[in-house]
Amino acid sequence: MVEGNGGGTPQSQTLDRGLRVLEHLAAVGRPQPIAEIGQTLGLHRSITYRLLRTLEDHQLVERDPAGHYRLGLGLLGLARGVRTDLQSAALPRLDALVAELRMTAFLVVRAGDEAVTVSSVEPHDSPAHVVYRPGIRHPVDRGAPGLALLMPEAAAPGDREALEVARRVGWASSHGEVIPGVRSIAAPVLGPDGGTRAALAVVFVDEGADTEQIGRAVVRSAQQVGAALR
């Protein structure tokens, strides 16, 4: 198996493997045994064990009572300085959006060719909701959040029809592109220069939901976040 980071050979194979372990645990959102982590990443059990123990020494992962590994509290300290102005501006609007729509709302930023969730808020008074945790990432040209990040860019030949529609109506929508059966609506957050700083989004499964109402609410919230950044 040839290991890499999607853009060529990593400068440090050990560091690349450790980061992939963290990304994997963030994506699955639940504790996992060593064997399952290693199998998913294509790593030998002994290598996986050494990586996890090193990450555990730095409190970046921790073990549950069953001995399975999950993300550790040390990540919270590292995350405090990540785009704090953006997250500070977005959090009140995420809370308000959740209260208004009773759906999980989240903030997404672009990292290369991927859309990465950096903050999320879940409703506490709805019968059921979609869990969508920070750390989830997917190709930027898939899913409503990714399309929202691309909306302010100039149209180009080969743009997806969904992206063209999003530019016309003001928000992006998708169904099952990131999580099977899950719907999402998102809108871009624009910075002072008019460029895309992030995307604000909600996820839900209700087939009968009023997408027009949801879209307007998400756009309004995204605009308020953008205004707070100016």
GROMACS elastic network, one bead per residue, 0.5 to 0.9 nm:
[ bonds ]
;  ai    aj funct       b0    kb
    1    42     6  0.74735   500
    2     9     6  0.89340   500
    3     6     6  0.89197   500
    3     8     6  0.89441   500
    3     9     6  0.73555   500
    3    10     6  0.81803   500
    3    13     6  0.81227   500
    3    16     6  0.89329   500
    3    17     6  0.86716   500
    3    42     6  0.87021   500
    4     7     6  0.71904   500
    4     8     6  0.58739   500
    4     9     6  0.50899   500
    4    10     6  0.57055   500
    4    13     6  0.80852   500
    4    16     6  0.77504   500
    4    17     6  0.89838   500
    5     8     6  0.62095   500
    5     9     6  0.67891   500
    5    10     6  0.61344   500
    5    16     6  0.73283   500
    5    20     6  0.88684   500
    6     9     6  0.82989   500
    7    10     6  0.81912   500
    9    12     6  0.85823   500
    9    13     6  0.82044   500
   10    13     6  0.57784   500
   10    15     6  0.85450   500
   10    16     6  0.64667   500
   11    15     6  0.84631   500
   11    16     6  0.80563   500
   12    15     6  0.53453   500
   12    16     6  0.60578   500
   12    17     6  0.86150   500
   13    16     6  0.50044   500
   13    17     6  0.61175   500
   13    18     6  0.86513   500
   14    17     6  0.51490   500
   14    18     6  0.62534   500
   14    19     6  0.86753   500
   14    51     6  0.80379   500
   15    18     6  0.50888   500
   15    19     6  0.61633   500
   15    20     6  0.85300   500
   16    19     6  0.52223   500
   16    20     6  0.61656   500
   16    21     6  0.87315   500
   17    20     6  0.50225   500
   17    21     6  0.63044   500
   17    22     6  0.88612   500
   17    41     6  0.84362   500
   17    43     6  0.85896   500
   17    48     6  0.86488   500
   17    51     6  0.77102   500
   18    21     6  0.51085   500
   18    22     6  0.65279   500
   18    23     6  0.87641   500
   18    48     6  0.86768   500
   18    51     6  0.59240   500
   18    52     6  0.77507   500
   18    54     6  0.87862   500
   18    55     6  0.75200   500
   19    22     6  0.51134   500
   19    23     6  0.61608   500
   19    24     6  0.85314   500
   20    24     6  0.59916   500
   20    25     6  0.85961   500
   20    41     6  0.76299   500
   21    24     6  0.51196   500
   21    25     6  0.62697   500
   21    26     6  0.86211   500
   21    37     6  0.73255   500
   21    38     6  0.86049   500
   21    41     6  0.76196   500
   21    48     6  0.83897   500
   21    51     6  0.80847   500
   21    52     6  0.79607   500
   22    25     6  0.52253   500
   22    26     6  0.61467   500
   22    27     6  0.85926   500
   22    55     6  0.87772   500
   22    60     6  0.80059   500
   22    61     6  0.78688   500
   22    70     6  0.86747   500
   22    71     6  0.70190   500
   23    26     6  0.51078   500
   23    27     6  0.61203   500
   23    28     6  0.87842   500
   23   135     6  0.69104   500
   23   136     6  0.81388   500
   23   137     6  0.87510   500
   24    27     6  0.51010   500
   24    28     6  0.62771   500
   24    29     6  0.85126   500
   24    37     6  0.77795   500
   24    40     6  0.84592   500
   24    41     6  0.81381   500
   25    28     6  0.53998   500
   25    29     6  0.60075   500
   25    30     6  0.69849   500
   25    31     6  0.73863   500
   25    32     6  0.76983   500
   25    37     6  0.82075   500
   25    61     6  0.88968   500
   25    69     6  0.80495   500
   25    70     6  0.61559   500
   25    71     6  0.64038   500
   25   135     6  0.88298   500
   26    29     6  0.53143   500
   26    30     6  0.80750   500
   26    70     6  0.81619   500
   26    71     6  0.69420   500
   26   133     6  0.76946   500
   26   134     6  0.72440   500
   26   135     6  0.51558   500
   26   136     6  0.65259   500
   27    30     6  0.86213   500
   27   133     6  0.79229   500
   27   134     6  0.83792   500
   27   135     6  0.61458   500
   27   136     6  0.50271   500
   27   137     6  0.73798   500
   28    31     6  0.82312   500
   28    32     6  0.86739   500
   28   136     6  0.84028   500
   29    70     6  0.78848   500
   29    71     6  0.85736   500
   29   132     6  0.88569   500
   29   133     6  0.71196   500
   29   135     6  0.89130   500
   29   136     6  0.88451   500
   30    69     6  0.83541   500
   30    70     6  0.64383   500
   30    71     6  0.87264   500
   31    63     6  0.78818   500
   31    64     6  0.72715   500
   31    67     6  0.87866   500
   31    68     6  0.53031   500
   31    71     6  0.80449   500
   32    35     6  0.82779   500
   32    36     6  0.64354   500
   32    37     6  0.65195   500
   32    67     6  0.85490   500
   32    69     6  0.52437   500
   32    70     6  0.67325   500
   33    36     6  0.54922   500
   33    37     6  0.64356   500
   33    38     6  0.87705   500
   33    66     6  0.86151   500
   33    67     6  0.70087   500
   33    69     6  0.61738   500
   34    37     6  0.52194   500
   34    38     6  0.61280   500
   34    39     6  0.85244   500
   34    45     6  0.69009   500
   34    48     6  0.66674   500
   34    49     6  0.66016   500
   34    52     6  0.82155   500
   34    67     6  0.87551   500
   34    68     6  0.69596   500
   34    69     6  0.73161   500
   35    38     6  0.51967   500
   35    39     6  0.60090   500
   35    40     6  0.85565   500
   35    44     6  0.85621   500
   35    45     6  0.61427   500
   35    48     6  0.80786   500
   35    49     6  0.89226   500
   36    39     6  0.50825   500
   36    40     6  0.60752   500
   36    41     6  0.85889   500
   37    40     6  0.53033   500
   37    41     6  0.62918   500
   37    42     6  0.84348   500
   37    43     6  0.81519   500
   37    45     6  0.86943   500
   37    48     6  0.73886   500
   37    69     6  0.88738   500
   38    41     6  0.52419   500
   38    42     6  0.57250   500
   38    44     6  0.60766   500
   38    45     6  0.58267   500
   38    46     6  0.89227   500
   38    47     6  0.81380   500
   38    48     6  0.55838   500
   38    49     6  0.85178   500
   39    42     6  0.50614   500
   39    43     6  0.62703   500
   39    44     6  0.76537   500
   39    45     6  0.81002   500
   40    43     6  0.78508   500
   43    46     6  0.83231   500
   43    47     6  0.64614   500
   43    48     6  0.61848   500
   44    47     6  0.53441   500
   44    48     6  0.62135   500
   44    49     6  0.86396   500
   45    48     6  0.50315   500
   45    49     6  0.60464   500
   45    50     6  0.87058   500
   46    49     6  0.50499   500
   46    50     6  0.63288   500
   46    51     6  0.86993   500
   47    50     6  0.52417   500
   47    51     6  0.62400   500
   47    52     6  0.86415   500
   48    51     6  0.51587   500
   48    52     6  0.61371   500
   48    53     6  0.86111   500
   49    52     6  0.51961   500
   49    53     6  0.61421   500
   49    54     6  0.86443   500
   50    53     6  0.51741   500
   50    54     6  0.62073   500
   50    55     6  0.86177   500
   51    54     6  0.52588   500
   51    55     6  0.62086   500
   51    56     6  0.85104   500
   52    55     6  0.50384   500
   52    56     6  0.59221   500
   52    57     6  0.85623   500
   52    60     6  0.89235   500
   52    61     6  0.71058   500
   52    62     6  0.86418   500
   52    69     6  0.79407   500
   53    57     6  0.61699   500
   53    58     6  0.88229   500
   53    61     6  0.84376   500
   54    57     6  0.50935   500
   54    58     6  0.67134   500
   54    59     6  0.88167   500
   54    60     6  0.87908   500
   54    61     6  0.89790   500
   55    58     6  0.52547   500
   55    59     6  0.62853   500
   55    60     6  0.51768   500
   55    61     6  0.56917   500
   55    62     6  0.83375   500
   55    72     6  0.87560   500
   56    60     6  0.56884   500
   56    62     6  0.57009   500
   56    63     6  0.82370   500
   56    72     6  0.76122   500
   57    60     6  0.76689   500
   57    61     6  0.82918   500
   57    62     6  0.89868   500
   58    61     6  0.77735   500
   58    72     6  0.87831   500
   58    74     6  0.68231   500
   59    62     6  0.65358   500
   59    71     6  0.83762   500
   59    72     6  0.53348   500
   59    73     6  0.61682   500
   59    75     6  0.75336   500
   60    70     6  0.87271   500
   60    71     6  0.59721   500
   60    73     6  0.64094   500
   60    75     6  0.55022   500
   60    76     6  0.88818   500
   61    69     6  0.64508   500
   61    70     6  0.55050   500
   61    73     6  0.74569   500
   61    74     6  0.76794   500
   61    75     6  0.82910   500
   62    67     6  0.88698   500
   62    68     6  0.81524   500
   62    69     6  0.55708   500
   62    70     6  0.55498   500
   62    71     6  0.61371   500
   62    72     6  0.50010   500
   62    73     6  0.80519   500
   63    66     6  0.75438   500
   63    67     6  0.51886   500
   63    68     6  0.52721   500
   63    70     6  0.63384   500
   63    71     6  0.86962   500
   63    72     6  0.84854   500
   64    67     6  0.52942   500
   64    68     6  0.55109   500
   64    69     6  0.64660   500
   64    70     6  0.74451   500
   65    68     6  0.74552   500
   66    69     6  0.88938   500
   69    72     6  0.87560   500
   71    74     6  0.84103   500
   71    75     6  0.74626   500
   72    75     6  0.61249   500
   72    76     6  0.80972   500
   73    76     6  0.55380   500
   73    77     6  0.75022   500
   74    77     6  0.55568   500
   74    78     6  0.68402   500
   74    79     6  0.89284   500
   75    78     6  0.50818   500
   75    79     6  0.60541   500
   75    80     6  0.87673   500
   76    79     6  0.50555   500
   76    80     6  0.63529   500
   77    80     6  0.55400   500
   77    81     6  0.80361   500
   78    81     6  0.66201   500
   78    82     6  0.76824   500
   79    82     6  0.53093   500
   79    83     6  0.87425   500
   79    84     6  0.87004   500
   80    83     6  0.83175   500
   80    84     6  0.67720   500
   81    84     6  0.57019   500
   82    85     6  0.85767   500
   82    86     6  0.87963   500
   82    87     6  0.83463   500
   82   118     6  0.88690   500
   83    86     6  0.54310   500
   83    87     6  0.63825   500
   83    88     6  0.86060   500
   84    87     6  0.51131   500
   84    88     6  0.58185   500
   84    89     6  0.83708   500
   85    88     6  0.51886   500
   85    89     6  0.61365   500
   85    90     6  0.85697   500
   85   229     6  0.73129   500
   86    89     6  0.51985   500
   86    90     6  0.60932   500
   86    91     6  0.86448   500
   86   197     6  0.79574   500
   86   198     6  0.82240   500
   86   225     6  0.79664   500
   86   226     6  0.87932   500
   86   228     6  0.88507   500
   86   229     6  0.70838   500
   87    91     6  0.59117   500
   87   107     6  0.78950   500
   87   118     6  0.80578   500
   87   119     6  0.71894   500
   88    91     6  0.56209   500
   88    92     6  0.76532   500
   89    92     6  0.68333   500
   89    93     6  0.75927   500
   89   224     6  0.85540   500
   89   225     6  0.55505   500
   89   226     6  0.80506   500
   89   227     6  0.89085   500
   89   228     6  0.58924   500
   89   229     6  0.66969   500
   90    93     6  0.53491   500
   90    94     6  0.60805   500
   90    95     6  0.87074   500
   90   106     6  0.89152   500
   90   107     6  0.73200   500
   90   119     6  0.86572   500
   90   200     6  0.82470   500
   90   221     6  0.85373   500
   90   222     6  0.81430   500
   90   224     6  0.84785   500
   90   225     6  0.54557   500
   90   226     6  0.86361   500
   90   228     6  0.85014   500
   91    94     6  0.50197   500
   91    95     6  0.62125   500
   91    96     6  0.86287   500
   91   106     6  0.88975   500
   91   107     6  0.86088   500
   91   119     6  0.78855   500
   91   120     6  0.84233   500
   91   121     6  0.82581   500
   91   225     6  0.88323   500
   92    95     6  0.51314   500
   92    96     6  0.62155   500
   92    97     6  0.86053   500
   92   225     6  0.87750   500
   93    97     6  0.59563   500
   93    98     6  0.84869   500
   93   221     6  0.58267   500
   93   222     6  0.79320   500
   93   224     6  0.74717   500
   93   225     6  0.69126   500
   94    97     6  0.50677   500
   94    98     6  0.61594   500
   94    99     6  0.86075   500
   94   104     6  0.86427   500
   94   105     6  0.57540   500
   94   106     6  0.66143   500
   94   107     6  0.79433   500
   94   119     6  0.88705   500
   94   120     6  0.74923   500
   94   121     6  0.64257   500
   94   200     6  0.80468   500
   94   201     6  0.88641   500
   94   221     6  0.77849   500
   95    98     6  0.52410   500
   95    99     6  0.62780   500
   95   100     6  0.86925   500
   95   105     6  0.78891   500
   95   121     6  0.65594   500
   95   122     6  0.84842   500
   95   123     6  0.86321   500
   96    99     6  0.50696   500
   96   100     6  0.61168   500
   96   101     6  0.86062   500
   96   221     6  0.83631   500
   97   100     6  0.50492   500
   97   101     6  0.59577   500
   97   102     6  0.76368   500
   97   103     6  0.78320   500
   97   104     6  0.85020   500
   97   105     6  0.67733   500
   97   202     6  0.84642   500
   97   217     6  0.73413   500
   97   218     6  0.73483   500
   97   221     6  0.71483   500
   98   101     6  0.53576   500
   98   103     6  0.53363   500
   98   104     6  0.60654   500
   98   105     6  0.60154   500
   98   121     6  0.70477   500
   98   122     6  0.68220   500
   98   123     6  0.58225   500
   98   202     6  0.84058   500
   99   102     6  0.54344   500
   99   103     6  0.79407   500
   99   123     6  0.70713   500
   99   125     6  0.88992   500
  100   103     6  0.82787   500
  100   217     6  0.84284   500
  101   104     6  0.84712   500
  101   123     6  0.89383   500
  101   202     6  0.88351   500
  101   214     6  0.73584   500
  101   217     6  0.83687   500
  102   105     6  0.89215   500
  102   122     6  0.81847   500
  102   123     6  0.56122   500
  102   124     6  0.82778   500
  102   125     6  0.74880   500
  102   126     6  0.61252   500
  102   129     6  0.80645   500
  103   121     6  0.87239   500
  103   122     6  0.67771   500
  103   123     6  0.60482   500
  103   126     6  0.79139   500
  103   128     6  0.88922   500
  103   129     6  0.62520   500
  103   130     6  0.75088   500
  103   202     6  0.63621   500
  103   203     6  0.64588   500
  103   204     6  0.62509   500
  104   120     6  0.71332   500
  104   121     6  0.57655   500
  104   123     6  0.60653   500
  104   129     6  0.66394   500
  104   130     6  0.62836   500
  104   131     6  0.70449   500
  104   132     6  0.71661   500
  104   201     6  0.84267   500
  104   202     6  0.55425   500
  104   203     6  0.57676   500
  104   204     6  0.72999   500
  105   119     6  0.85998   500
  105   120     6  0.57211   500
  105   121     6  0.54350   500
  105   122     6  0.66084   500
  105   123     6  0.85819   500
  105   132     6  0.83248   500
  105   200     6  0.73798   500
  105   201     6  0.56052   500
  105   203     6  0.67269   500
  106   117     6  0.68954   500
  106   118     6  0.76412   500
  106   119     6  0.55232   500
  106   121     6  0.61833   500
  106   122     6  0.85974   500
  106   132     6  0.77316   500
  106   133     6  0.83603   500
  106   134     6  0.82184   500
  106   199     6  0.84168   500
  106   200     6  0.60048   500
  106   201     6  0.54236   500
  106   202     6  0.62897   500
  106   203     6  0.84819   500
  107   116     6  0.84486   500
  107   117     6  0.57763   500
  107   118     6  0.58557   500
  107   119     6  0.51873   500
  107   120     6  0.62918   500
  107   134     6  0.86063   500
  107   145     6  0.84933   500
  107   198     6  0.69031   500
  107   199     6  0.58809   500
  107   201     6  0.64710   500
  107   202     6  0.89870   500
  108   115     6  0.62250   500
  108   116     6  0.53302   500
  108   118     6  0.58107   500
  108   119     6  0.73572   500
  108   120     6  0.89886   500
  108   134     6  0.88078   500
  108   137     6  0.88733   500
  108   145     6  0.66148   500
  108   146     6  0.80656   500
  108   149     6  0.83306   500
  108   198     6  0.55671   500
  108   199     6  0.51322   500
  108   200     6  0.64497   500
  108   201     6  0.77110   500
  109   114     6  0.84645   500
  109   115     6  0.57369   500
  109   116     6  0.54221   500
  109   117     6  0.65196   500
  109   118     6  0.70586   500
  109   145     6  0.86801   500
  109   146     6  0.85876   500
  109   149     6  0.75697   500
  109   196     6  0.88607   500
  109   197     6  0.69130   500
  109   199     6  0.64342   500
  110   113     6  0.71685   500
  110   114     6  0.58452   500
  110   116     6  0.61196   500
  110   117     6  0.88701   500
  110   140     6  0.72806   500
  110   146     6  0.78793   500
  110   149     6  0.70760   500
  110   196     6  0.89816   500
  110   197     6  0.82071   500
  110   198     6  0.69420   500
  110   199     6  0.87435   500
  111   114     6  0.52839   500
  111   115     6  0.62043   500
  111   116     6  0.66999   500
  111   140     6  0.86931   500
  112   115     6  0.80797   500
  112   140     6  0.83869   500
  113   138     6  0.85422   500
  113   139     6  0.59830   500
  113   140     6  0.55210   500
  113   141     6  0.80885   500
  114   137     6  0.62907   500
  114   138     6  0.54020   500
  114   141     6  0.81019   500
  114   146     6  0.76107   500
  115   136     6  0.82688   500
  115   137     6  0.54170   500
  115   138     6  0.54873   500
  115   139     6  0.60574   500
  115   141     6  0.85118   500
  115   142     6  0.87296   500
  115   145     6  0.71269   500
  115   146     6  0.54821   500
  115   149     6  0.79538   500
  116   134     6  0.77418   500
  116   135     6  0.62148   500
  116   136     6  0.58340   500
  116   138     6  0.68728   500
  116   139     6  0.89386   500
  116   140     6  0.86732   500
  116   146     6  0.87449   500
  117   120     6  0.74977   500
  117   132     6  0.84800   500
  117   133     6  0.72314   500
  117   135     6  0.53609   500
  117   136     6  0.54099   500
  117   137     6  0.63520   500
  118   133     6  0.82412   500
  118   135     6  0.62149   500
  118   136     6  0.81844   500
  119   133     6  0.74583   500
  119   134     6  0.53357   500
  119   135     6  0.84579   500
  120   132     6  0.68715   500
  120   133     6  0.61714   500
  120   134     6  0.62522   500
  121   132     6  0.84576   500
  121   133     6  0.85547   500
  122   129     6  0.75137   500
  122   130     6  0.79497   500
  122   131     6  0.71120   500
  122   132     6  0.80852   500
  123   126     6  0.61591   500
  123   128     6  0.87316   500
  123   129     6  0.71996   500
  124   127     6  0.86389   500
  124   129     6  0.89723   500
  125   128     6  0.85869   500
  126   129     6  0.67394   500
  129   203     6  0.83616   500
  129   204     6  0.67759   500
  129   205     6  0.80367   500
  130   182     6  0.80058   500
  130   203     6  0.65002   500
  130   204     6  0.61068   500
  130   205     6  0.76292   500
  131   203     6  0.86474   500
  132   136     6  0.75075   500
  132   203     6  0.79442   500
  133   136     6  0.63035   500
  134   137     6  0.86752   500
  137   140     6  0.86763   500
  137   178     6  0.89797   500
  138   141     6  0.84594   500
  138   142     6  0.70326   500
  138   143     6  0.79396   500
  138   146     6  0.78616   500
  138   178     6  0.70006   500
  139   142     6  0.55298   500
  139   143     6  0.80790   500
  139   146     6  0.70312   500
  140   143     6  0.75657   500
  140   145     6  0.77829   500
  140   147     6  0.66149   500
  140   148     6  0.89756   500
  140   149     6  0.74524   500
  140   150     6  0.77090   500
  141   144     6  0.86231   500
  141   145     6  0.89135   500
  141   146     6  0.54635   500
  141   147     6  0.56931   500
  141   149     6  0.88225   500
  141   150     6  0.76814   500
  141   160     6  0.82816   500
  141   163     6  0.85560   500
  142   145     6  0.79177   500
  142   146     6  0.56937   500
  142   147     6  0.65049   500
  142   174     6  0.82037   500
  142   177     6  0.62187   500
  142   178     6  0.71377   500
  143   146     6  0.54946   500
  143   147     6  0.63464   500
  143   148     6  0.87134   500
  143   172     6  0.83665   500
  143   173     6  0.73119   500
  143   174     6  0.54219   500
  143   175     6  0.75635   500
  143   176     6  0.78919   500
  143   177     6  0.52548   500
  143   178     6  0.58148   500
  143   179     6  0.89637   500
  143   183     6  0.88214   500
  143   184     6  0.72536   500
  143   185     6  0.86718   500
  143   186     6  0.89550   500
  144   147     6  0.50773   500
  144   148     6  0.60277   500
  144   149     6  0.86716   500
  144   162     6  0.88957   500
  144   163     6  0.89425   500
  144   166     6  0.89299   500
  144   171     6  0.82481   500
  144   174     6  0.50842   500
  144   175     6  0.83587   500
  144   177     6  0.84265   500
  144   178     6  0.89987   500
  144   183     6  0.85288   500
  144   184     6  0.57271   500
  144   185     6  0.55208   500
  144   186     6  0.53781   500
  144   187     6  0.81084   500
  144   201     6  0.75440   500
  145   148     6  0.50613   500
  145   149     6  0.63923   500
  145   150     6  0.89038   500
  145   172     6  0.72810   500
  145   173     6  0.81752   500
  145   174     6  0.87608   500
  145   184     6  0.76772   500
  145   185     6  0.72188   500
  145   186     6  0.51831   500
  145   187     6  0.72030   500
  145   188     6  0.80965   500
  145   198     6  0.87632   500
  145   199     6  0.58594   500
  145   200     6  0.70500   500
  145   201     6  0.60637   500
  145   202     6  0.87726   500
  146   149     6  0.51724   500
  146   150     6  0.66142   500
  146   151     6  0.88991   500
  146   172     6  0.86915   500
  146   186     6  0.84573   500
  146   199     6  0.77985   500
  147   150     6  0.50702   500
  147   151     6  0.61558   500
  147   162     6  0.78897   500
  147   163     6  0.59272   500
  147   166     6  0.76918   500
  147   171     6  0.87561   500
  147   172     6  0.61191   500
  147   173     6  0.81384   500
  147   174     6  0.89249   500
  147   186     6  0.80103   500
  147   187     6  0.85542   500
  147   188     6  0.87787   500
  147   199     6  0.89397   500
  148   151     6  0.50738   500
  148   152     6  0.78905   500
  148   163     6  0.80058   500
  148   166     6  0.75481   500
  148   167     6  0.86540   500
  148   170     6  0.89340   500
  148   171     6  0.66748   500
  148   172     6  0.56242   500
  148   173     6  0.86384   500
  148   185     6  0.87576   500
  148   186     6  0.58348   500
  148   187     6  0.50972   500
  148   188     6  0.50131   500
  148   189     6  0.86013   500
  148   196     6  0.88839   500
  148   198     6  0.83424   500
  148   199     6  0.59379   500
  148   200     6  0.82205   500
  148   201     6  0.87438   500
  149   152     6  0.72257   500
  149   153     6  0.83969   500
  149   186     6  0.88500   500
  149   187     6  0.77467   500
  149   188     6  0.56766   500
  149   189     6  0.81414   500
  149   196     6  0.63141   500
  149   197     6  0.80311   500
  149   198     6  0.63196   500
  149   199     6  0.57581   500
  150   153     6  0.55776   500
  150   154     6  0.86941   500
  150   163     6  0.77101   500
  150   188     6  0.81802   500
  150   196     6  0.79559   500
  151   154     6  0.79469   500
  151   155     6  0.84454   500
  151   163     6  0.67062   500
  151   164     6  0.81902   500
  151   166     6  0.69312   500
  151   167     6  0.57369   500
  151   170     6  0.84469   500
  151   171     6  0.82894   500
  151   172     6  0.81950   500
  151   187     6  0.83608   500
  151   188     6  0.70966   500
  151   196     6  0.85004   500
  152   155     6  0.86806   500
  152   167     6  0.77610   500
  152   188     6  0.76111   500
  152   190     6  0.84151   500
  152   194     6  0.82157   500
  152   195     6  0.70143   500
  152   196     6  0.66684   500
  153   156     6  0.86879   500
  153   195     6  0.82883   500
  153   196     6  0.84251   500
  155   158     6  0.89103   500
  155   159     6  0.69469   500
  155   163     6  0.89927   500
  155   164     6  0.78276   500
  156   159     6  0.58154   500
  158   161     6  0.87524   500
  159   162     6  0.82962   500
  159   163     6  0.65031   500
  159   164     6  0.69253   500
  160   163     6  0.51982   500
  160   164     6  0.64913   500
  160   165     6  0.87701   500
  161   164     6  0.50087   500
  161   165     6  0.61579   500
  161   166     6  0.85172   500
  162   165     6  0.51260   500
  162   166     6  0.61111   500
  162   167     6  0.87438   500
  162   172     6  0.73245   500
  162   173     6  0.76115   500
  162   174     6  0.80450   500
  163   167     6  0.63105   500
  163   168     6  0.87613   500
  163   172     6  0.70262   500
  163   173     6  0.89833   500
  164   167     6  0.52669   500
  164   168     6  0.65083   500
  164   169     6  0.89719   500
  165   168     6  0.51123   500
  165   169     6  0.62649   500
  165   170     6  0.83182   500
  165   171     6  0.83916   500
  165   172     6  0.76081   500
  166   169     6  0.53322   500
  166   170     6  0.55789   500
  166   173     6  0.73198   500
  166   187     6  0.87635   500
  167   170     6  0.53880   500
  167   171     6  0.68903   500
  167   172     6  0.77694   500
  168   171     6  0.81534   500
  169   172     6  0.80184   500
  169   215     6  0.89139   500
  170   187     6  0.70971   500
  170   188     6  0.88105   500
  170   215     6  0.80313   500
  170   216     6  0.84649   500
  170   219     6  0.72754   500
  171   185     6  0.69023   500
  171   186     6  0.57301   500
  171   188     6  0.76688   500
  171   215     6  0.60905   500
  171   216     6  0.80659   500
  171   218     6  0.79504   500
  171   219     6  0.66878   500
  172   184     6  0.81277   500
  172   185     6  0.55796   500
  172   186     6  0.52288   500
  172   187     6  0.62782   500
  172   188     6  0.88927   500
  172   215     6  0.80466   500
  173   183     6  0.74105   500
  173   184     6  0.55841   500
  173   186     6  0.64840   500
  173   211     6  0.85995   500
  173   215     6  0.84210   500
  174   177     6  0.64335   500
  174   178     6  0.86631   500
  174   182     6  0.83529   500
  174   183     6  0.57214   500
  174   184     6  0.53877   500
  174   185     6  0.66912   500
  174   186     6  0.89619   500
  175   178     6  0.80686   500
  175   179     6  0.82729   500
  175   180     6  0.76876   500
  175   181     6  0.65822   500
  175   182     6  0.57832   500
  175   184     6  0.64745   500
  176   179     6  0.52021   500
  176   182     6  0.50610   500
  176   183     6  0.61546   500
  176   184     6  0.84261   500
  177   180     6  0.66346   500
  177   181     6  0.84374   500
  177   182     6  0.79889   500
  177   183     6  0.83406   500
  178   182     6  0.77859   500
  178   183     6  0.89865   500
  179   182     6  0.55793   500
  179   183     6  0.82698   500
  180   183     6  0.86263   500
  181   205     6  0.67450   500
  182   203     6  0.66838   500
  182   204     6  0.59029   500
  182   205     6  0.51157   500
  182   206     6  0.86038   500
  183   202     6  0.83698   500
  183   203     6  0.56036   500
  183   204     6  0.53059   500
  183   205     6  0.57145   500
  183   206     6  0.79889   500
  183   207     6  0.83202   500
  184   201     6  0.68098   500
  184   202     6  0.55816   500
  184   204     6  0.63802   500
  184   205     6  0.85691   500
  185   200     6  0.85064   500
  185   201     6  0.55484   500
  185   202     6  0.56201   500
  185   203     6  0.67857   500
  185   204     6  0.88460   500
  185   211     6  0.78797   500
  185   214     6  0.73788   500
  185   215     6  0.63562   500
  185   218     6  0.74981   500
  186   199     6  0.64128   500
  186   200     6  0.54497   500
  186   202     6  0.65255   500
  186   203     6  0.89151   500
  186   215     6  0.72711   500
  186   218     6  0.64148   500
  186   219     6  0.75647   500
  186   222     6  0.86990   500
  187   198     6  0.87193   500
  187   199     6  0.55133   500
  187   200     6  0.55058   500
  187   201     6  0.65295   500
  187   215     6  0.78451   500
  187   218     6  0.62190   500
  187   219     6  0.53667   500
  187   220     6  0.88360   500
  187   221     6  0.86838   500
  187   222     6  0.62350   500
  187   223     6  0.86974   500
  188   196     6  0.64059   500
  188   197     6  0.76046   500
  188   198     6  0.59836   500
  188   200     6  0.63376   500
  188   201     6  0.88087   500
  188   219     6  0.76438   500
  188   222     6  0.63303   500
  188   223     6  0.81391   500
  188   226     6  0.88549   500
  189   195     6  0.84216   500
  189   196     6  0.58990   500
  189   197     6  0.55950   500
  189   198     6  0.50340   500
  189   199     6  0.52465   500
  189   200     6  0.67610   500
  189   219     6  0.86177   500
  189   221     6  0.88355   500
  189   222     6  0.50696   500
  189   223     6  0.63434   500
  189   224     6  0.85436   500
  189   225     6  0.66229   500
  189   226     6  0.53288   500
  190   193     6  0.76826   500
  190   194     6  0.53609   500
  190   195     6  0.54413   500
  190   197     6  0.54733   500
  190   198     6  0.71885   500
  190   199     6  0.85486   500
  190   222     6  0.79797   500
  190   223     6  0.74350   500
  190   225     6  0.83107   500
  190   226     6  0.52340   500
  190   227     6  0.83388   500
  190   229     6  0.86747   500
  191   194     6  0.52683   500
  191   195     6  0.54944   500
  191   196     6  0.61324   500
  191   197     6  0.55464   500
  191   198     6  0.86343   500
  191   226     6  0.57692   500
  191   227     6  0.80677   500
  191   229     6  0.65514   500
  191   230     6  0.69738   500
  192   195     6  0.74175   500
  192   226     6  0.76067   500
  192   227     6  0.81574   500
  192   229     6  0.70649   500
  192   230     6  0.53532   500
  193   196     6  0.87113   500
  194   197     6  0.87882   500
  196   199     6  0.78134   500
  197   226     6  0.82238   500
  198   222     6  0.88655   500
  199   222     6  0.72566   500
  200   218     6  0.67724   500
  200   219     6  0.80782   500
  200   221     6  0.76498   500
  200   222     6  0.57942   500
  200   225     6  0.88697   500
  201   218     6  0.66694   500
  201   222     6  0.87148   500
  202   214     6  0.84831   500
  202   218     6  0.76646   500
  204   207     6  0.85872   500
  204   209     6  0.86161   500
  205   208     6  0.88843   500
  205   209     6  0.84621   500
  206   209     6  0.54163   500
  207   210     6  0.87943   500
  208   211     6  0.85490   500
  209   212     6  0.88526   500
  209   213     6  0.86079   500
  209   214     6  0.80501   500
  210   213     6  0.54594   500
  210   214     6  0.63188   500
  210   215     6  0.86119   500
  211   215     6  0.57902   500
  211   216     6  0.84574   500
  212   215     6  0.50810   500
  212   216     6  0.62128   500
  212   217     6  0.86164   500
  213   216     6  0.52893   500
  213   217     6  0.62502   500
  213   218     6  0.87131   500
  214   217     6  0.51199   500
  214   218     6  0.61569   500
  214   219     6  0.85899   500
  215   218     6  0.51979   500
  215   219     6  0.61172   500
  215   220     6  0.85362   500
  216   219     6  0.51417   500
  216   220     6  0.60699   500
  216   221     6  0.85974   500
  217   220     6  0.51441   500
  217   221     6  0.62207   500
  217   222     6  0.86175   500
  218   221     6  0.51186   500
  218   222     6  0.60718   500
  218   223     6  0.85704   500
  219   222     6  0.50492   500
  219   223     6  0.61249   500
  219   224     6  0.86240   500
  220   223     6  0.51808   500
  220   224     6  0.63207   500
  220   225     6  0.88104   500
  221   224     6  0.50557   500
  221   225     6  0.63165   500
  221   226     6  0.86609   500
  222   225     6  0.51381   500
  222   226     6  0.62362   500
  222   227     6  0.86535   500
  223   227     6  0.61265   500
  223   228     6  0.86462   500
  224   227     6  0.50042   500
  224   228     6  0.62238   500
  224   229     6  0.87814   500
  225   228     6  0.51098   500
  225   229     6  0.65209   500
  226   229     6  0.52258   500
  226   230     6  0.68127   500
  227   230     6  0.53935   500
